[in-house]
Amino acid sequence: MAQVAIVGGGWAGLAAALALKEAGADFLLLEASPRLGGKVFTHRGEGFLVEGGPDASVRYKREVLALAEALGLEPMGTLPAKPSAYILRKGKPHPLPEGLLQVVPGDLKALAKTPLLSLSGKLRALYDLFLPRGGGEDESLKAFVERRLGPEVFQALVAPLAGGIYGGEPEELSMRAAFPALLELERKHRSLLLGAMRSRKGRGSREGGSLFFSFAEGLSALTRRMAERVADHVLLATPVLLLEPLGNRFRLHTPRGALEAEAVILATPAPTAANLLRPFLPGATALLKGIPHTPAATVSLAFKEELPVSGHGLLIAQGEGYQARGFTWTHRKWPGRAPEGWSLVRAYFSGEAARLSEGELARLTLAELRRYLGREVRPERTFVFRFPEGMPAYRVGHQERIARLEMALLQAPGLFLAGNYLSGVGLPEVVRSGEKAAARALAHLSLPPPGEKETSRLG
């Protein structure tokens, strides 16, 4: 019998496993697929390095950086580019304004200069400087931005940026759950623009290549380092078919047989966790099933020529008639991703378009890229990655749902959740959720957390 069983070997589960190992706990990680890493998947071959899922983390959130440092990995920034990216609006690409804080302007000079907004749109955005604070209640991203900065800023700038982060429909995103820092800016500074200007200092810049980072061998390099540390505690291709509470412990039924644990961390997508909890926690199951998920997909195309593109990529505003959310010019964003003289383009999709077959997605990507470039191009390589479970949608009231979920879990002491559907979809938040679940499991077992041990087991 293990002290802790971790179900799911994505970055949340691996982060939990590392924390338990550092604390000296006895644990076992069960992953249903033949590999670890979850949505982080790096393909390497024929001179290409292609990310199937996320392609970067951010420097101003320390969890992934700290983990990489502990495991001896050197972060690699993006290639400098000015402008760093473009937004397609009214059929034309416009440079992304400099000095953004998450999805809102943080540089008044750049806001005044951007061709993305009309004069009236810019003047309406500046009216934020004179508006009173909001009431602090949860509201949608659309309602918040339109209240502070006006509808044009939302349509032209915020919606394509937020859609690139969360997928789905950015209008319905909860401010408290998805962008709590922006709500805090309004509370602290009253003016969102002034707060963004003051807060973006020290965060690095897109243009200088210091905001995002990956690794020379892709994000899966961190997956491998984590996996190496916990290899003796991992069972791959071992789905948990049934989770059964047994007094003060749990029994997990797998194709390899049953095993027992004193505590369980479910580091799976919310739908999988809901299925495992259905027999004994119907309330938690209903709450988990109530979190919408948007299917996602990425398509990377390799061309044996230099395409006429600039910056790191292109976001696509609403109403432009494209199904892709945007394109990343991977060969211009990262060093070493494609052979010299080649171009590597990545498109990302969410919603109904992401449900298409691999062949349909490849054809759609090529057609939309040709439309944007205005010329015929033929790829030499095609890489398609589909994520049917996709991304969780943080709708208004999400935090209250998670609070009710926490209460429902009290009926099963020793059971903990981790994943991107709880308190953030970014890689730092995913790592944090795994570490938090591990800390709770250790507390349940009355074991000291890793920080209280004399010698780190990650060193």
N, C-alpha and C positions, 0 to 999 in steps of 0.2 A: 504494500500500500504506500502510495506517495503522499507527502504532506500536501502538495498542491498539484492539480492537473490543469494545464493550460490547453484550451481548445482553440486552435487557430494559430498558424505560423506566419502571419503577416508581420508588419513592423510593430504593431501593438503587442502581439503575442511574444515576439522576440525580445522586445524591450522589457516585458514582464519577466521573461525567462532570465535575462541578464541580471535584473535586479534581485531575483530570487537566488541566483547562483552566487552573487556577491554577498548576500546575506547568509549563505551557507544552508539554505533550505533544500529539502529533498523535493524535486519536482519532476514532472514529465510533460512534454509538449506534444500534442497530437495534431497533426496536420492532414487534412483530407486529401490534398493533392500530392503529386510526387515531388514537389519543390516547395521551398520556403520563399517568403517575400510578399505574398499577396499581390496587390495591384502594382507593386514595384517589380518590373520585369525588364531586363536589359538583354537585347539580342546583339551578339557580336559575331561577325563573319564577313569574309570577302572585303575587308578593309572598312566596313561600316560598323558603327555603334549606334543602335536604335533603341530608344526607350519606348516601351509599349504603354506604360502608364505615366505617372508623374515624371517630369524630367529635371526637377530642381527643388531645392528647399530655400528658405530665406535666412539671411544671416542674423537679422534682428530678433529672431526667436531661437534661443540657444540650445534647445534639446537635442536636435540632430547634430549640431556642431560639437556639443559636449560629448556626445556618444562617439562621434568620429575621432575626436581627439583621444578619448580613452582607449580606443581600439587602434590607434596609430595610423589613421587615414588623413591624408592632406586634402582639404577642400580646394576646388578649382572654380574660379569665377567665370562669368560669361565674358566673351570678347567685347571690348569697348565698342560702342556704336552710338552715333548721334545723328539723327534721332534713333532711339532704341527700338521703336516699333511704330506701326501706323494703325489707324482705324479707318476702315472703308465706310464712308458715309456719302450718300447721294451720288454713288458711282465713282467717287474719287478717294484715293488714299490720302489721309492727313496725318502728319506726325503726332504721335502721342505727346501731350504736353509734359515738359520736364517737371520734376518736383512733386510727383503724385505721392500721396499718403494712402496706401491701400488703393481705394478706388476714387478718391476725391482730390481736387487740386490743392497743392500745398505751396504754390509759387504764384503770387499775384501777377508778376510780370509775364510768366508763361501763359497764364490764363488769359491775359489781355491780348496776347499775340496769336493764340491758337486759331486757325481757320476752321476748326470743328464747330465753333459757336458763332452765331450771328451777334451783331452789336447788342441787340435787345437781350439775347441770351446771356451775354457777358454782364450787362448791367443788372439783370435779374440775379445773377450769381453774386454780384457784389452787394446786393441788398442784404445778404446774410450778415454783413458787418453790423447791421443795425437792428436785426431781429432779436426778440427776447429768447430765452431758453425755452425748450419744449418741456412738456410735463413729465418726461422720464419714463412713460409707459412704453411697452413694446409696440412697435409699428413695423410695417413693411419697409424694405429698402427704398422702394419707389416713393412711398408716402414721405419718408424722412428726407430724401434728397430733394424731392420737389418742394417740400416745405422750406428747406434751408436754401437751396441753390436754384430751384426752378426746374420745370419739365424738360427744357432743352439739354441741360447738363446731364440729366438722367438718361435721356434717349441717346445722346451723342457720345457720351463718355462713360458714365457709370454702368449702364446696362451691358455694353460689350465687355467691359473689364470684369464685372461680377459674373457674367455668363461664362467667361473663360476660367474663372476660379471654381465656381460651383456647378456649372452646367444648368440644365433645367430653365426655369423662368425666373429671372432675377427680381421681377416685380414682387414676388411673394416671399422673398427671403426675410427672415426675422432679423431685426437690428440687434436685439439682445443676444441672439445665438450666433449670428454670422459676423457682425461687425460691432462688438461691444466697445471696442476702443474708440470708434467714431461717436457713439453715444456719450462716452466719457469726455471726449473733447468738447462736445456741446455743453455738458454739465460744468466742466471745469473752466472753459474759456468763454462761454456763451456763444461766440462766433465760431462756426465750424472752420472757416477759412483761416482765421488767426490761429486756432488750435492746431490745424494741420501744418501751418508754416512753422510753428514752434516745435512740434513733435517729430517732424521728419528728420531733424538734424541728427546725425550719427547713425542713420539707418542704412547708409550706402545709397548708391544711385544705380538705376538701370543703365544709364548712358555710360558710366564708368566701369561697369561690369562688377560692381561690388555689392549689389543687392541680393542676387541669386547665386547659388553655388551647387555644384555636383562634385563628381570625382572623375579622375582621368579614365577609369574603367566603368563609369556610369554609376547610377545609384545602387545597383545590385552589388557593387563592391562592399557597401556597408552591410547588406544582407549576408554576404559571405563571411565577413568578419564576425558578425553576431552569431551566425550559424556555427562557425568554428569553435566559439567559446562554449556553446551549449550542446555540441554534437552528441555527447553521451546521454543526453536527456530528451532526444527527439525521436518520434516515430512518424515517418512519412507515409503517405497513402493509407492513412488510418482515420477514416471518418468516425465521429461519435454518432451512433445511431439512436441512442436513447440515454438520457440523463435521469438518474433515479436517486432521490434523497433517501438516506437510510439513517435516521436519527441524527447523530452529530457528524455524519460523513456523507459521501456521495458515491454512487456506483455508476461508472461510465461503460456502456456496452458498445463494443467495436467489432469489426469483422475478425479481429485477432483474439477476441474474447473479452471478458469483463475485467475491469480494474477499479480499485477504490482509492479515494483521496479524501483528506480532511477538509480541503477547500478547493474550489473550482473557479478559474478565470475563463470566462467566455470571451475570447478575442476574435470573434467571427463577425461577419456582417449581421445587421439587425434581423433580417428575415431568418437566417440560420439560428440565431439565438432564440428567436420567437418559437421556432419549431421544437427546439430542445426543452423549452420551459413550458410548453403547452400542457403536458400531463399534470403538472403540479402547481404552476403559477399562472392561472388564466388571466389575471389582471395585468401582470407584467407582459404576457404574450400580446394582449390587446394593445397595450401602449407601444410595444415594439413594432407591431404590424401597422400602427397608425403613422409611422414615420415614412413619408413617401421616398421612393428611390427612383432615380432617373438613369436609365441605361446609358452607357458611354462607350465610345470607340475611338481609336486613333488609327490613322493610315499614314505610313511614311513611303514616299516615292523617291527613288534615286535616279538622277539624270547625269549622263556623261557629257555635261556642258555646264557652263556658268549661266544660271538664269538671271534675268534682269530684275533683281530684287534688292531692297535696301533694308537696313536695320535687322532686328532679330525676328520679326514676324509681322503679321497682319491680323488685327481683330476686326470682326465684321459687325457693324451696327444693325439694329433691327430694321426690317423692311427692305433689305437690299436684295432679297430674292435668292440668297445662298442658304444651303442647308448646313454647311460647315460653320462652326463657331469662329474659326479662324485658322490661320496657317502659321507655322513656325519654320523659319529658314534655318534649319538645324546646323547646316555647315557654316552659317554666319554667326550663330549664337554661341557655339561651343567649339573649341579646338579639337582636332583629332576624331571627328565624327564621320568623316567621309574622305575617300582618297583625294589627292590633289587634283583640282580641275573638275571635280564632280560637285553636284548640288544635291542636297538631301532636304526634302520638304516634308513636314508633318502637318496633317490636318486633324482636327479633333471635332467630334460630334457628340451630341447628347440628345436625349428624347427619342422621338420616333425614328429619326434617321439612323440612330445607333442600333436599331433592331434589324437593319438590313443585313443580308448575308455578306460574307467577306468579299465575294466577287462584286456584288452591287456597290459596296462601300468603296472598293478600289476604282470602279468605273465612275462613281459620283465624284470622288476626289479629283480624278484626272479632268473630268469635264469642268468642274468649278475652278480648278487651277488654270486650265486653258482659257476659261472665260475671263478670269482676272488678268492674266498675262496678255490676252488678246492675240495669242499665237498658238500654233500647234507645237506640242512637246510630247515626247514619248519616253516613258520611264524604262530604265534597264532592270530595276529591282522594285518589288512592291512588298511591303510589310503591313499586315493588318492585325490589329489586336481589338478584341471585343470584350466588354465587361457588362454582361447582362444585369448584374445587380447594381452596377453603376455607382452613382453618388447619392448620399442622403440629402434630401431637401429640407433645410432648416426653415420651416414655415413659422409665421407669427404664433407665439405660444409654445415654441419648442422647449425653452428652458423649463416652463411649468410642466410640460410632459415628462422631461427627464427627472424633475424633482418627484413627480408621482411615481415614476419608475423606481427611483431609489427607495421610496417608501414601500413599494410592492415587494422589493427584494428582501426587505427585513423579515419576511416570512420564511426565508431560506437562509439562515446564517451560514456564512462561509462561501456564499456564491457572489461573484463580482463580475462586472462587465468592463470591456475595453473595446475601443474602436472609433472610427471616424464619424459615427452617428451621434456621439455624445456631446462633445464640446469643441469641435473643430475638425474640418476635413483636411487641413494641411498636415504634412509629415511631422512637424514639431508637435502638433496637438495629438497626433496618433501615438507618437512615442511617449508623450506625457501621460496619455490615458493608460498605456500599458504599465508604466512605472507607478502610477497612482493605484492601479488595481493590485499590483504586487505589494505595495506598502500596506494596503488594506488587508490583503491575505496574511501578511506577516503579523499584523496587529491581531488578527483573528486567532492566529496560532500562538500568540504571545511570544513572538520572536523579534529580536531587535532589527530595525531597518538597516540597510547597508551602510549608511553614514555613521552608525555607531560602532561598527566593527573596527578593530585596530588596523587591519590590513585590507586594502581593496583587492578584490579578486579579479578586477578588470585590469589592474596595472601590469 
